[in-house]
Amino acid sequence: RLILETIAALPWKVFRETGQTFEAVANHPAQWILHTQASDEMSAFVFKRQIIANALLWGNGYAEIQRDTANRPYGLLLLASDRVD
């Protein structure tokens, strides 16, 4: 629990590749998803804690990116790691 909550509390940022380097993108739609609300069912903190738990227990954590009609991300749906091929 200590590992999960410590990592989940760290800031997760969205980065853009610019040639040989990466820069943080503050106004990306995914930024809100990673910091505030991952989906209608769970907060960003709970989502991050659970996906890290899946990675530690099953070797990887998976999420489906939910997108609107304009192809913008609006949520992350946690997938059961033991059910992903």
Buried (B, 14 or more C-beta within 10 A) or exposed (E): EEEBEEBBEEEEBBEEEEEEEEEEEEEBBBBBBBBEBBBEEBBBBBBBBBBBBBBEEBEEBBBEEBEEEEEEBBBBBBBEBEEEE
